[in-house]
C-alpha cells in the first residue's frame, strides 16, 4: 500500500483563506480593529530570518499587521523584558512571539522570556499559564502552534482520534509534551517515549497515530510503523546530499519513503507540519484580536462587586469607609476594560487614566448619560453625591449593568470649613474617603500653581515695563544666545496677532519692537487673581508690591479659592489637549491702556501652564464602597463657576461603559444652578446628549421651603424637622415643582429621588412621591442608599433605566447666536428662577456693552448666584415668582468660554466660620490614620 500524503501546505492555505474571511468580519464590526502581531527577534540568525519571513508573508496574506522588532545581540535580559512589557501593555498589539533561539552575547533565560509574554497575547502558547491550561484540559488559552498544527492535520485527514492508541516520540515543552496532552484531551490513549525508552520500535508498532518529534534524522524506519497508522513527522534535519547545489537536503525524523509503504497517511518534510505551525500562529493571533474585540463589546464587565454588610444604625462615614477593604485599583481597571498602559497608579487605591483610551475606543458607541442635581438645598446639603453613588452602586453592583459615577474633586475649603467632604456618605461613598477629600492626586494644587504662575508673570511684566526703556526691554525679551537671536513659538504667535509678519528679531522696526515688547497693562483693569485651595477671608482684598524692591509699584488685588480659577473651568470644559491649550491661550488676564484684551498667550505662559497641568489632564479612577468604578476630575464650584466634572472624564466613562452602560455625573446644587449650566454650558461644549435628569429632594429641605425655621450647620434641628408635619411639607412642595419644571424645559425625563432621612415618616415620603409624579416627574422613588447602599437605590436604578429607554428630546434653554447677553440672562432668570425682570448696575451694563463689542455676546451664560434660594437673596425660600433679579457685576472667562453675571454678593473666596471642622481633624501619630474627618 502507498500512504496518503497529508499536505501541510494545502491545509495551511485553506486555514489562511478562513482567517482572511474572519479578519474581514472583524473589520466589518470595528473598522479600526486590525489583528496585530509583534515578532521579537534578538540578533540576526539566518535560520530565524527565514522563519520570520514566512510569518510576515502569511500575516500579510491574511490581513494581519505584523511588526518585526529587531533587537541587537548585546541586549540584556532586563532590556528585553522591558521591551516585552511595553508590548504587553499596548492594547493595539494582540499577539507577541519571541523568536527562538535568542542570538545574544549575554546569558538570557529563554523560559523567563516566554513567561514574560502576557498569557493573553502569548500566541506561541509557550507561557507556563497556557501550557498549564492545556495540561489540565482547559483549551481556552493559546495552544502551542506546532502541536495544534499536528492535531489539525490529523483531523483534516479525516482520522478520528477518540479511542485510538497514540504514541508520541519526544517530550519537549514545545512539541512532544503539549501534543501528548492534546491527544489525551481528544480521547486517545497516549504513550510518550523519549531517548531513555526501552524497546522503542516495539512501542511505536502499537500506535494507530504516531507523532515523531525527536530531532534525529530518519530515526523511525518503516519496520517501526504499524500498518495503516497515521504518521505525523515534526522533525526537520539537514543531511548531506551531493546531488543538491547546497550540498544538503532536509529530512524528517521518519524515513519517509519507507513510511509511505506502511502507513495509511504520512506528512512530508518539508511541506508537512512546518506550514501548519505558521498557520496556527496566525489563527491564534486572529483569535486574540477577536477576544480583544469581544471584551470591548461585551454588554457587561466581568466586575466583581465588594460585599456590603450594612449596620443599623449606620456608624460614622469614616468608620463605614474604613470597614471596607478596597480592591486593588489595577484589578478594577482591568475589570472595566482598561489596558495596563492606560493606568498610572497612585498607590493601590487610585490611578490616573490616560486620555489615549478615547482614541482606542473611538468606534465604541457611548453609554446613557445621566445628570444628578437637587432641589434648593439646606446648608447641610441633601445628599446629592450620596444619591449619585447609591444609584451607580445599584446599577452596577446590584443590577449588573456597566455604570460609572463621575464626580468633582473636593476643594479643601469645605473640607476644613463647614460643609465637609464630597465623597458621599453612609453606605454610598467613594473609598478611601480620606484620600478622596484630601489632595487626591494633586490636580487642584497643579491648577493653583498654574494660576499663580500667570499672576506672577503678569506682575513681573508690569514691573519690567515700568522700569525699562523700549530698547533694553525688547533686547531682554528676545536675547542673543551664543550669537543667535530668535523668537520662541509663543512670541511668534504674538507677532501674528499684532499683524507683524516677521520672524527675524533684528528685522523689526523700532515701532514694531515697542508694539511687541509693551503689553501696557492697565493695573485698574486686571481680571486675574491669585488662588489658594483654602477658605481665607483675609485674602479677599490685599495689596501686593510693598517690598522696597518693587520700587513703589504696588496694587490692590485679591485671592480666590482655587476651584474658582478659570483654569479649573477650562480643564473641565476642554474636549481634548489642543482645545484646552487654545482655551488657556485665550484667557484674558487684563485690559491694556487702550482697552484691548491682554491674554495668557501675550504673557507667554500658555506652554508653561500646560506643562504644570500635564498630569491634571487625566481623570482619577477610584471606587465606591461596593467596588464599582468612580472617575474623579476637576472641581469648579457651581455657585461661582459651572459646577460640573470634566468633559474628558465623562467621555472616558461613556466609552468604557459602552452602549448598554450608564454614566451618572453630578451638577452642583440645584437644577437652577448646576443642572442649567450642565445642559447649557457643558453639553454645548461636549456635544453630548443627556438621557435623564435625577433631582434629589428631602423632606427636610421641603419643610424649610414651606416656612420652617432656618437650618444651620452645627445647630440642633427644630422639632418640625424631626416630627411629622404634612402641612409644612405641603407648603414647601412648590420648590420641588419648580425644579421638575426646570428639568422638563430641557426635554429630558426627570426622575425624583426622595432621599430618606431617619425622621421622615411614610406619610411624608408618600406625599412627596405622589406630588412629584402629578407635577411632571417621569417617576419619583424613595431611596434609602445612605443606610443600605446600592440595595437601597434599586427602585431609583430601575426608574433611571426606564427613563433612559425613552427617546431623548434634549434641547438648550437659549440659542447662542440669536440672543444678546441680556436676553440670555433674562431667559435664565425667568425660566429657571421664576423672576419677572432683571436689573443691572451701571457698571454691569457698561461691561456688557464692552463684551458685546468684543464678540463675547456669543458665549453662554454662567450665572454666579446663591445656591440657597431660587432668587438672589439666600433668605428667600420656596418658589417665589415675578421678583426682580439684580445683577451687580459681570465678568467674562474668555478661555472657559462664558460670561459670568454676578447676582447679589457672591464671594469667590469663602471664609472660615467660628467653629470650623479644623478643630476635629487630627493625625494619629502611631497609626497615621486621620481622625475626626466626617
Secondary structure by P-SEA (a helix, b strand, c coil): cbbbbbcaaaaaaaaaaaaaaaaaaaaaacccccbbbbbbbccccaaaaaaaaaaaaaaaaaccbbbbbbbcccccaaaaaaaaaaaaacccccbbbbcccccccccccaaaaaaacccccccccccaaaaaaaaacccccccccaaaaaaaaaaaaccccccbbbbbcccccccaaaaaaaaaaaccbbbbbcccccaaaaaaaaccbbbbcccccccccccccccbbbbbbcbbbbbbbccccccbbbbcccaaaaaaacccbbbcccccaaaaaaaaaaaaaaaaaaaaaaaaacccccccccccccccccccaaaaaaacccccaaaaaaaacccccccccccccbbbbbcccccccccccccbbbbbbbcccccccccaaaaaaaaaaaaccccccbbbbbbccccccccccccccccccccccccaaaaaaccccaaaaaaaaaaaaaaaaaaaaaaaaacccaaaaaaaaccccccbbbbcaaaaaaaaaacccccccccccaaaaaaacccccccccccbbbbccccccccccccccccccccccccccccccccccaaaaaaaccccaaaaaaaaaacccccccccccccccccccaaaaaaaaccccbbbbbccccbbbbbbcbbbbcccccccccaaaaaaaaaaacccbbbbbbbccccccaaaaaaccccccccccccbbbbbbbaaaaaaaacccccccccccccccccccaaaaaaaaaaaaaaaaaaaaacbbbbbbbcccccccaaaaaaaaaaaaaccccbbbbbcccccccccaaaaaaaaaaaaacccccccccccccccaaaaaaaaaacccccccccccaaaaaaaaaaaaaccccbbbbbbcccccccccccccccccbbbbbbcccccccccbbbbbbccccccbbbbcccccccccccccccccccccc
